[in-house]
């Protein structure tokens, strides 16, 4: 897969994951209102939608190459001598 198409596919998966997480969260919150009577299937699907959305988000970040930035900063914070605070006393 070319870099541009991988970035586009990854960003669209991240967007779809965000929409699913927000929709699942909204349905879960609306399920708590006594005026709305959701079935048990809708309530369980809303919670499952949050997890599926998070999975799509992570898959899109992996495909689009967005996880490298956080890995790089994690590496710098823990193993780069210039970023450590151990020598300040």
C-alpha positions as CSV (number, residue, x, y, z in Angstrom):
1,X,0.0,0.0,0.0
2,X,1.4,3.4,-0.9
3,X,2.1,5.9,1.8
4,X,-0.6,8.3,0.8
5,X,-3.3,5.7,0.6
6,X,-2.2,4.1,3.8
7,X,-2.4,7.5,5.5
8,X,-5.9,8.1,4.0
9,X,-7.1,4.7,5.0
10,X,-5.7,5.0,8.5
11,X,-7.2,8.4,9.0
12,X,-10.6,7.2,7.8
13,X,-10.4,4.2,10.2
14,X,-9.5,6.6,13.1
15,X,-12.5,8.8,12.1
16,X,-14.9,5.9,12.0
17,X,-13.6,4.7,15.3
18,X,-14.1,8.1,16.9
19,X,-17.7,8.2,15.5
20,X,-18.4,4.8,16.9
21,X,-17.0,5.6,20.3
22,X,-19.0,8.8,20.5
23,X,-22.2,7.2,19.3
24,X,-21.8,4.3,21.7
25,X,-21.1,6.7,24.6
26,X,-24.2,8.7,23.7
27,X,-26.4,5.7,23.5
28,X,-25.0,4.4,26.9
29,X,-25.8,7.8,28.5
30,X,-29.2,8.0,26.9
31,X,-30.0,4.5,28.1
32,X,-29.8,5.8,31.7
33,X,-32.7,8.2,31.1
34,X,-36.0,6.8,32.4
35,X,-38.1,8.4,29.5
36,X,-36.3,6.3,26.9
37,X,-36.8,2.6,26.9
38,X,-34.0,1.0,25.0
39,X,-34.0,-2.8,24.6
40,X,-31.2,-4.8,26.2
41,X,-29.8,-5.5,22.8
42,X,-29.3,-1.8,22.1
43,X,-27.8,-1.2,25.5
44,X,-25.3,-4.0,25.1
45,X,-24.5,-2.9,21.5
46,X,-23.8,0.6,22.7
47,X,-21.1,-0.6,25.1
48,X,-19.7,-3.0,22.5
49,X,-19.6,-0.1,20.0
50,X,-17.3,1.8,22.4
51,X,-14.8,-1.1,22.3
52,X,-15.1,-1.7,18.6
53,X,-14.6,2.0,18.0
54,X,-11.4,2.0,20.1
55,X,-10.2,-1.0,18.2
56,X,-10.8,0.8,14.9
57,X,-9.0,3.8,16.3
58,X,-5.9,1.8,17.2
59,X,-5.9,-0.1,13.9
60,X,-6.2,3.2,12.0
61,X,-3.4,4.8,14.0
62,X,-1.2,1.7,13.3
63,X,-2.0,1.8,9.6
64,X,-1.6,5.5,9.2
65,X,1.7,5.6,11.1
66,X,0.5,7.8,14.0
67,X,1.8,5.6,16.7
68,X,5.5,6.4,15.9
69,X,5.3,9.8,17.5
70,X,4.2,8.7,20.9
71,X,6.8,5.8,20.8
72,X,9.5,8.3,20.0
73,X,8.5,10.6,22.9
74,X,8.2,7.7,25.2
75,X,11.8,6.6,24.3
76,X,13.1,10.1,24.8
77,X,11.5,10.6,28.2
78,X,12.9,7.3,29.5
79,X,16.2,6.7,27.8
80,X,17.6,9.9,26.5
81,X,20.1,11.5,28.9
82,X,19.2,15.0,27.9
83,X,15.5,14.5,29.0
84,X,16.0,12.9,32.3
85,X,15.6,14.8,35.6
86,X,17.8,12.6,37.8
87,X,20.8,15.0,37.8
88,X,19.0,18.0,39.1
89,X,19.5,18.4,42.8
